[in-house]
Amino acid sequence: MTITDTTAGSTGPGTGTSPAPAGTVGPTVRRLIQQQVLPDGSDSDVVSLYVDTEPAAVEVDGDEGGMSRRMRDAVSAAMGSASASAPALHPDQIRSRRSVVVSSGAKLSFGTYFNAFPASYWRRWTIVETVSLAVTVRGPGATVVLMKSMANGRSQRVDAASTSGAESETFSWDLTLKPFVDGGWYWYDVVAGDADVLVEDARWTADVPEERAEHGTVDLAITTMNRPDFCAKLLGQIGDDADLRPYLDEVLVMEQGKDLVTDSPEFPAAQEALGSVLRVIEQGNLGGSGGYARGQLESVRKGTATYLMCMDDDVICEPEGIIRAITFADLARRPTLVGGHMFSLYARSRLHSWGEVVQPWRFWWQSAAGVHSDWDFSARNLRSSRWLHKRVDVDFNGWFMCLIPRVVLEEIGLSLPVFIKWDDSEYGLRAKEAGYPTVSFPGAAVWHIPWTDKNDALDWQSYFHQRNRFVAALLHSPYPSGGRMVQESLNHQVKHLVSMQYSTVEIRHQALLDLLEGPEFLHRTLATRLPEIRAMAKKHTDARLVTDRDDLPTVKRKKPPRKGRDDVGHLGPRQITMRALRSPIRQFSKPRELSRRYAEAEIMAMDAQWFRLTRYDSAVVSMPDGTSAAFYQRDPEVFRDLFTKTVEIHLRLRREWPRLATQYRAALTEITSPEAWERTFEPWTDGPRDGADD
C-alpha cells in the first residue's frame, strides 16, 4: 500500500507512463477505469445503490435460492434489526456527484452496485490484470477499510489505513485481479472517528498499453414514439453531464411518433445542453428494430464513433454507466457488446434484469442460472447477497441499454427487420456465433418499466413475440425442428383457446403463416403489419379493452359458486392436470344461456391463468397494467375453427422447418445489410449521406 498526502501535489490517475504489466509489450499509460459516483441528494430511493449504511448479513443465510421459510424469516429479522440500528444517510451528506460526508462515529460502505469494483468481469473479459485504488478523505480519525469478496459471497478484509490529521489524504492500493476467475468484487468502507469525514473522491485505475490510452466515443441511438417529455428529459440528463460529454460523438433520436420530442417543453434545454451533438431523425413507425437499425446505419455510414449504444426513450439513465461501458469495451480482449442492467422505474432500488440467456431447447429467453429477479437492494445490500458475487455470463443484453462496437455492426450487419421483440436477443446470438461476446456489466444501468407490468403476451405484441421468436430459432437453434418450440407453441395456443383468448390465438396463427412466407416478407411489411394485426385482433371481444368497468357486463349466473367458494384458491398439480384433460372436451359443449349477456365471474389479471378461465363461459378479465379490462366469452364454433387451424399450421411448420431454416440462414446477411435497410428507409431519407455507398 502507498499513502499519498494530496497537499503535496501528487500525480493524479490518467497521467504518465509506467512499465508494462505482465503479458504486454512496450510502455503503458495509467488510465481511469472507474470513479466514485453519488446520486442527486433528492433521490433518496436510490441511495442504497451508491452507498450503504447497513451491515452485511451474508452469514445469516446460505444460498438465497435454497432458503427455507425459517431461514428467510431469520434473514428478514437480522436485516430489520440492522436497519433499526444503522443511521440513515441524510441527503445533505451528499455534497456532489463525487463526494459524501460520513457522520462522526458512523460507517459508510461503498460495497454497492454503483461503487464496488466488479473485479471478476474485468478479470474475465479485459486485458487488465491489476488495478489501483486511490481513496481521498478529509477529516481526523478516519479509517478506510479495503475489502474483497469471493465468488461464494464471503467477504475478506484486505487492508486498512487511517488519517493522521484534518487535511485531505489519499490512500492507494495496487490490487491483483488474479483470484477472481469465478466471481468477486473489491470495495472500500469508510469509518469516521469523533468528527465528520468527507470522502472526496475514489478512483480505480489500470496500466494499459499506449494504444488503448484514449477512450472511444459513442453514437447514442434512442428510438422514440409518442413519449416526448420522457425522451426530452433523458436527453437533458445526458446533456447535463459534463463528464460524459467528451464520450459522445452524436446523439441520434429516431422520432417515429406523432407527438414529437421537439415539441416537448423539456426539449429546448436538452437541445441547448447537447448542441450540435444532437440530431433528430423523423421516420415512419418501423418499431424498435427499425429505429435502432436507423441509428446503426447512420453510425456505420458516418464511421467516426467507436461504438453505437441502443437506449430506450422511457428510461432514467446513470450517465456514469455509459462512461463505464465504453471504458470496459475499450479494454476488452476482443470487440465486445457491453450491456447495462435494468432497475424498476417504479421501485428504483429493485433490480429487474441482471443477466439473460436463450434456453436452447425451448428457445426462450430467461434469467441466467442463479439469477434472482426483482431483487431489492434497499432490503438486501450487495455485500449480503451471495448470488451477486458470482460472475454471470449472458447470451444477449436488452437494447434498453446496450453498447455495440462499430466493427461488429460492419461485420455481422444491423438489426433484424422484425419491428419489435427478439431483435436484441437475436443480435446477441448472432454476435456470439461470430466470436463477439456480450457482457451485462455491473455499474452500468437504467431504470425502466418492468416487463411484468406490461401486457405484451396477449395484445397485438403477441404477434411479434411469436413470429420473431421463430425467426430467431430458425437462424440459431442447434436442434432439428427447433427443439421443443413447435410443441410448446401448440400447447400455448390450446391454453389461449380454453382461456377464451381468441384474438391472441388468431394473431399468433398469422405470425406463423407470415413466417412460412420466408425472410423477404420482413422488410416488405415492416411499416404496414402493425395496423393490420390490430384490426384482426379487434374482431374478438377479448381484445376490446375498456377502461370503465361499468361499460362491461355485470356478473350474474344461474347457480352460485359451489359451497360459496370462487376459484381463486391454490390448485395442486393433480387438479391442474385434471382440468387440462377436461378443458378441450368442454369447449365443444353449448355455453350457459346467461353467459351470452352477463359475465360469470370477474377475474383479476394475477388470477387469470388458463386453468381458472377454462371453467367459465364468460368473464370480465383485467389487464396486467391495471388500466383496463375485457369481456371474455366462450364460443364453440370459434374454438373449433381455431383449434383445427392450430393443428394444421403446427404440423406444416414442423414439416417445413429444415427448408425454412436453410432459407432464413441464407438470407440473414442480405436482410440485415446496410443496403437492405437503406432501401427500407428511402421514404424518409433524402438520399445517402456524404461518403455513403450508393
C-alpha positions, 0 to 999 in steps of 0.5 A: 500500500502507498499513502499519498498526502494530496497537499503535496501535489501528487500525480493524479490517475490518467497521467504518465507512463509506467512499465508494462504489466505482465503479458504486454509489450512496450510502455503503458499509460495509467488510465481511469477505469472507474470513479466514485459516483453519488446520486442527486441528494433528492433521490433518496430511493436510490441511495442504497445503490451508491452507498450503504449504511447497513451491515452485511448479513451474508452469514445469516443465510446460505444460498438465497435460492435454497432458503427455507421459510425459517431461514428467510424469516431469520434473514428478514429479522437480522436485516430489520434489526440492522436497519433499526440500528444503522443511521440513515444517510441524510441527503445533505451528506451528499455534497456532489456527484463525487463526494459524501460526508460520513457522520462522526462515529458512523460507517459508510460502505461503498460495497454497492452496485454503483461503487464496488469494483466488479473485479471478476468481469474485468478479470474475465473479459479485459486485458487488465490484470491489476488495478489501483485504488486511490481513496481521498478523505478529509477529516481526523480519525478516519479509517478506510477499510479495503475489502474483497469478496469471493465468488461464494459471497464471503467477504475478506478484509484486505487492508486498512489505513487511517488519517493522521490529521484534518487535511485531505489524504489519499490512500492507494492500493495496487490490487491483483485481479488474479483470484477472481476467475469465478466471481468477486468484487473489491470495495472500500468502507469508510469509518469516521472517528469523533468528527465528520469525514468527507470522502472526496473522491475514489478512483480505480485505475489500470496500466494499459498499453499506449494504444488503448490510452484514449477512450472511444466515443459513442453514437447514442441511438434512442428510438422514440414514439409518442413519449416526448417529455420522457425522451426530452428529459433523458436527453437533458440528463445526458446533456447535463453531464459534463463528464460524459460529454467528451464520450459522445460523438452524436446523439441520434433520436429516431422520432417515429411518433406523432407527438414529437420530442421537439415539441416537448417543453423539456426539449429546448434545454436538452437541445441547448445542453447537447448542441450540435451533438444532437440530431433528430431523425423523423421516420415512419413507425418501423418499431424498435428494430427499425429505429435502432437499425436507423441509428446503426446505419447512420453510425456505420455510414458516418464511421467516426464513433467507436461504438453505437449504444441502443437506449430506450426513450422511457428510461432514467439513465446513470450517465456514469454507466455509459462512461463505464461501458465504453471504458470496459469495451475499450479494454476488452480482449476482443470487440465486445457488446457491453450491456447495462442492467435494468432497475424498476422505474417504479421501485428504483432500488429493485433490480429487474434484469441482471443477466439473460440467456436463450434456453436452447431447447425451448428457445426462450429467453430467461434469467441466467442460472442463479439469477434472482429477479426483482431483487431489492437492494434497499432490503438486501445490500450487495455485500449480503447477497451471495448470488451477486458475487458470482460472475454471470455470463449472458447470451444477449443484453436488452437494447434498453441499454446496450453498447455495440462496437462499430466493427461488429455492426460492419461485420455481422450487419444491423438489426433484424427487420422484425419491428419489435421483440427478439431483435436484441436477443437475436443480435446477441446470438448472432454476435456470439456465433461470430466470436463477439461476446456480450457482457451485462456489466455491473455499474452500468444501468437504467431504470425502466418499466418492468416487463411484468407490468406490461401486457405484451403476451396477449395484445397485438405484441403477441404477434411479434413475440411469436413470429420473431421468436421463430425467426430467431430459432430458425437462424440459431437453434442447434436442434432439428425442428427447433427443439421443443418450440413447435410443441410448446407453441401448440400447447400455448395456443390450446391454453389461449383457446380454453382461456377464451383468448381468441384474438391472441390465438388468431394473431399468433396463427398469422405470425406463423403463416407470415413466417412460412412466407420466408425472410423477404416478407420482413422488410416488405411489411415492416411499416404496414403489419402493425395496423393490420394485426390490430384490426384482426385482433379487434374482431374478438371481444377479448381484445376490446379493452375498456377502461370503465368497468361499468361499460362491461357486463355485470356478473350474474349466473344461474347457480352460485359458486359451489359451497360459496367458494370462487376459484381463486384458491391454490390448485395442486398439480393433480387438479391442474392436470385434471382440468387440462384433460377436461378443458378441450372436451368442454369447449365443444359443449353449448355455453350457459344461456346467461353467459351470452349477456352477463359475465360469470365471474370477474377475474383479476389479471394475477388470477387469470391463468388458463386453468381458472378461465377454462371453467367459465363461459364468460368473464370480465378479465383485467389487464396486467397494467391495471388500466383496463379490462375485457369481456371474455366469452366462450364460443364453440364454433370459434374454438373449433375453427381455431383449434383445427387451424392450430393443428394444421399450421403446427404440423406444416411448420414442423414439416417445413422447418429444415427448408425454412431454416436453410432459407432464413440462414441464407438470407440473414446477411442480405436482410440485415445489410446496410443496403437492405435497410437503406432501401427500407428507409428511402421514404424518409431519407433524402438520399445517402449521406456524404461518403455513403455507398450508393 
